[in-house]
């Protein structure tokens, strides 16, 4: 396509599976020595579902869903751009977001984690939840 841009001014962002794509792209940009300004992951899904399928638990396959190209949680974290991670407290991939944040911190990556207790996946779409207003305030900072 021949499209070019100043990658140092780009923020990769996504919600849910879009956050998966943003996290994968962040790792690929780092691998290509093309730093981005930052990464925003909202209620991220960071480990491919095949990695946790029931039949995989009973009879584990060494690679099912484990590669960083589909499960960024399993990728290398060193030298990634700064991250902002929002996690919903009653969301099944909640722990993936929290573990990803810890792995970033352990590798010296600047990261800020916001955990919204008691709310479901993509809660920011529900204005009646008190956490939604806090989400938008946190995002603006």
C-alpha atoms as a printed R data frame, in Angstrom:
    type eleno elety resid chain resno       x       y      z
1   ATOM     1    CA   UNK     A     1   0.000   0.000  0.000
2   ATOM     2    CA   UNK     A     2   2.908   2.356  0.500
3   ATOM     3    CA   UNK     A     3   1.316   4.191  3.422
4   ATOM     4    CA   UNK     A     4   3.725   5.937  5.754
5   ATOM     5    CA   UNK     A     5   3.352   7.834  9.001
6   ATOM     6    CA   UNK     A     6   5.399   9.045 11.926
7   ATOM     7    CA   UNK     A     7   5.132   5.979 14.177
8   ATOM     8    CA   UNK     A     8   6.455   7.945 17.167
9   ATOM     9    CA   UNK     A     9   3.158   9.897 17.207
10  ATOM    10    CA   UNK     A    10   0.932   6.816 16.932
11  ATOM    11    CA   UNK     A    11  -1.065   5.328 19.821
12  ATOM    12    CA   UNK     A    12  -2.221   1.742 19.369
13  ATOM    13    CA   UNK     A    13  -5.595   1.236 21.042
14  ATOM    14    CA   UNK     A    14  -8.343  -1.330 21.260
15  ATOM    15    CA   UNK     A    15 -11.079  -2.836 23.372
16  ATOM    16    CA   UNK     A    16 -11.602  -6.554 23.941
17  ATOM    17    CA   UNK     A    17 -10.292  -8.432 20.889
18  ATOM    18    CA   UNK     A    18  -9.249  -5.056 19.468
19  ATOM    19    CA   UNK     A    19  -6.927  -4.792 22.468
20  ATOM    20    CA   UNK     A    20  -5.504  -8.172 21.441
21  ATOM    21    CA   UNK     A    21  -4.663  -6.709 18.048
22  ATOM    22    CA   UNK     A    22  -3.174  -3.556 19.607
23  ATOM    23    CA   UNK     A    23  -0.960  -5.638 21.932
24  ATOM    24    CA   UNK     A    24   0.209  -7.858 19.061
25  ATOM    25    CA   UNK     A    25   0.944  -4.805 16.905
26  ATOM    26    CA   UNK     A    26   2.894  -3.200 19.770
27  ATOM    27    CA   UNK     A    27   5.141  -6.266 19.947
28  ATOM    28    CA   UNK     A    28   5.540  -6.358 16.163
29  ATOM    29    CA   UNK     A    29   6.396  -2.650 16.046
30  ATOM    30    CA   UNK     A    30   9.027  -3.188 18.735
31  ATOM    31    CA   UNK     A    31  10.440  -6.158 16.805
32  ATOM    32    CA   UNK     A    32  10.659  -3.988 13.671
33  ATOM    33    CA   UNK     A    33  12.374  -1.172 15.647
34  ATOM    34    CA   UNK     A    34   9.410   1.135 15.025
35  ATOM    35    CA   UNK     A    35   8.439   2.575 18.405
36  ATOM    36    CA   UNK     A    36   4.940   3.936 18.887
37  ATOM    37    CA   UNK     A    37   3.976   6.666 21.347
38  ATOM    38    CA   UNK     A    38   1.899   4.353 23.505
39  ATOM    39    CA   UNK     A    39  -0.568   1.493 23.805
40  ATOM    40    CA   UNK     A    40  -4.095   1.603 25.286
41  ATOM    41    CA   UNK     A    41  -5.697  -1.746 26.115
42  ATOM    42    CA   UNK     A    42  -9.305  -1.710 27.330
43  ATOM    43    CA   UNK     A    43 -10.680  -4.973 28.776
44  ATOM    44    CA   UNK     A    44  -7.994  -6.874 26.851
45  ATOM    45    CA   UNK     A    45  -8.183 -10.515 25.834
46  ATOM    46    CA   UNK     A    46  -4.505 -11.457 25.784
47  ATOM    47    CA   UNK     A    47  -4.433 -15.238 25.705
48  ATOM    48    CA   UNK     A    48  -6.054 -17.170 22.851
49  ATOM    49    CA   UNK     A    49  -9.005 -19.312 23.921
50  ATOM    50    CA   UNK     A    50  -7.432 -22.466 22.437
51  ATOM    51    CA   UNK     A    51  -4.766 -22.245 25.118
52  ATOM    52    CA   UNK     A    52  -7.441 -22.907 27.759
53  ATOM    53    CA   UNK     A    53  -9.822 -25.287 26.005
54  ATOM    54    CA   UNK     A    54 -10.989 -28.173 28.218
55  ATOM    55    CA   UNK     A    55  -9.495 -30.883 26.005
56  ATOM    56    CA   UNK     A    56  -6.195 -28.985 26.096
57  ATOM    57    CA   UNK     A    57  -6.270 -29.084 29.904
58  ATOM    58    CA   UNK     A    58  -6.920 -32.839 29.900
59  ATOM    59    CA   UNK     A    59  -4.352 -33.618 27.204
60  ATOM    60    CA   UNK     A    60  -2.179 -30.533 26.699
61  ATOM    61    CA   UNK     A    61  -0.900 -29.643 23.275
62  ATOM    62    CA   UNK     A    62   2.438 -27.896 23.439
63  ATOM    63    CA   UNK     A    63   1.464 -25.007 21.214
64  ATOM    64    CA   UNK     A    64  -2.310 -24.626 21.016
65  ATOM    65    CA   UNK     A    65  -2.984 -20.897 21.121
66  ATOM    66    CA   UNK     A    66   0.298 -20.179 22.900
67  ATOM    67    CA   UNK     A    67   2.197 -18.190 20.269
68  ATOM    68    CA   UNK     A    68   2.567 -14.427 20.764
69  ATOM    69    CA   UNK     A    69   1.055 -13.884 17.311
70  ATOM    70    CA   UNK     A    70  -2.336 -14.879 18.817
71  ATOM    71    CA   UNK     A    71  -1.640 -14.663 22.572
72  ATOM    72    CA   UNK     A    72   0.347 -11.488 23.278
73  ATOM    73    CA   UNK     A    73   0.500 -12.486 26.953
74  ATOM    74    CA   UNK     A    74   3.112 -15.048 25.853
75  ATOM    75    CA   UNK     A    75   5.236 -12.524 23.949
76  ATOM    76    CA   UNK     A    76   8.393 -10.732 25.023
77  ATOM    77    CA   UNK     A    77   7.610  -7.592 27.025
78  ATOM    78    CA   UNK     A    78  10.992  -5.863 27.105
79  ATOM    79    CA   UNK     A    79  11.346  -2.503 25.353
80  ATOM    80    CA   UNK     A    80   7.649  -2.065 24.588
81  ATOM    81    CA   UNK     A    81   6.105   1.408 24.439
82  ATOM    82    CA   UNK     A    82   4.269   2.761 27.509
83  ATOM    83    CA   UNK     A    83   0.931   1.070 28.206
84  ATOM    84    CA   UNK     A    84  -2.392   2.102 29.728
85  ATOM    85    CA   UNK     A    85  -4.485  -0.934 30.686
86  ATOM    86    CA   UNK     A    86  -8.124  -0.897 31.852
87  ATOM    87    CA   UNK     A    87  -9.531  -4.104 33.354
88  ATOM    88    CA   UNK     A    88 -13.119  -4.941 34.358
89  ATOM    89    CA   UNK     A    89 -13.371  -6.731 37.708
90  ATOM    90    CA   UNK     A    90 -16.103  -9.200 36.662
91  ATOM    91    CA   UNK     A    91 -14.605 -10.059 33.312
92  ATOM    92    CA   UNK     A    92 -13.318 -13.534 32.511
93  ATOM    93    CA   UNK     A    93 -10.043 -12.257 30.949
94  ATOM    94    CA   UNK     A    94  -9.487  -9.884 33.909
95  ATOM    95    CA   UNK     A    95  -6.473 -11.809 35.168
96  ATOM    96    CA   UNK     A    96  -4.881 -11.786 31.708
97  ATOM    97    CA   UNK     A    97  -4.835  -7.988 31.771
98  ATOM    98    CA   UNK     A    98  -3.433  -7.917 35.281
99  ATOM    99    CA   UNK     A    99  -0.747 -10.502 34.485
100 ATOM   100    CA   UNK     A   100   0.178  -8.682 31.265
101 ATOM   101    CA   UNK     A   101   0.602  -5.482 33.288
102 ATOM   102    CA   UNK     A   102   2.841  -7.290 35.798
103 ATOM   103    CA   UNK     A   103   4.967  -8.742 33.005
104 ATOM   104    CA   UNK     A   104   5.334  -5.253 31.511
105 ATOM   105    CA   UNK     A   105   6.389  -3.828 34.892
106 ATOM   106    CA   UNK     A   106   8.835  -6.695 35.465
107 ATOM   107    CA   UNK     A   107  10.451  -5.835 32.126
108 ATOM   108    CA   UNK     A   108  10.816  -2.131 32.876
109 ATOM   109    CA   UNK     A   109   7.950  -0.949 30.662
110 ATOM   110    CA   UNK     A   110   6.040   2.114 31.850
111 ATOM   111    CA   UNK     A   111   2.484   0.939 32.534
112 ATOM   112    CA   UNK     A   112  -0.588   2.206 34.349
113 ATOM   113    CA   UNK     A   113  -3.329  -0.237 35.341
114 ATOM   114    CA   UNK     A   114  -6.914   0.706 36.218
115 ATOM   115    CA   UNK     A   115  -9.132  -2.023 37.685
116 ATOM   116    CA   UNK     A   116 -12.871  -1.365 37.880
117 ATOM   117    CA   UNK     A   117 -14.291  -3.664 40.554
118 ATOM   118    CA   UNK     A   118 -17.581  -5.456 40.063
119 ATOM   119    CA   UNK     A   119 -18.243  -4.509 36.436
120 ATOM   120    CA   UNK     A   120 -18.563  -6.717 33.326
121 ATOM   121    CA   UNK     A   121 -16.707  -6.783 30.034
122 ATOM   122    CA   UNK     A   122 -17.061  -3.520 28.038
123 ATOM   123    CA   UNK     A   123 -18.847  -1.890 30.969
124 ATOM   124    CA   UNK     A   124 -18.065   1.594 29.606
125 ATOM   125    CA   UNK     A   125 -21.078   1.260 27.301
126 ATOM   126    CA   UNK     A   126 -23.432   1.286 30.309
127 ATOM   127    CA   UNK     A   127 -23.867   4.857 31.527
128 ATOM   128    CA   UNK     A   128 -25.861   3.742 34.572
129 ATOM   129    CA   UNK     A   129 -22.770   2.102 36.099
130 ATOM   130    CA   UNK     A   130 -20.792   4.358 38.399
131 ATOM   131    CA   UNK     A   131 -17.542   2.909 37.084
132 ATOM   132    CA   UNK     A   132 -18.359   4.189 33.595
133 ATOM   133    CA   UNK     A   133 -17.968   7.847 34.576
134 ATOM   134    CA   UNK     A   134 -14.701   6.990 36.339
135 ATOM   135    CA   UNK     A   135 -13.507   5.124 33.222
136 ATOM   136    CA   UNK     A   136 -13.983   8.220 31.051
137 ATOM   137    CA   UNK     A   137 -12.268  10.463 33.634
138 ATOM   138    CA   UNK     A   138  -9.317   8.057 33.823
139 ATOM   139    CA   UNK     A   139  -9.074   7.878 30.040
140 ATOM   140    CA   UNK     A   140  -8.851  11.673 29.733
141 ATOM   141    CA   UNK     A   141  -5.881  11.908 32.119
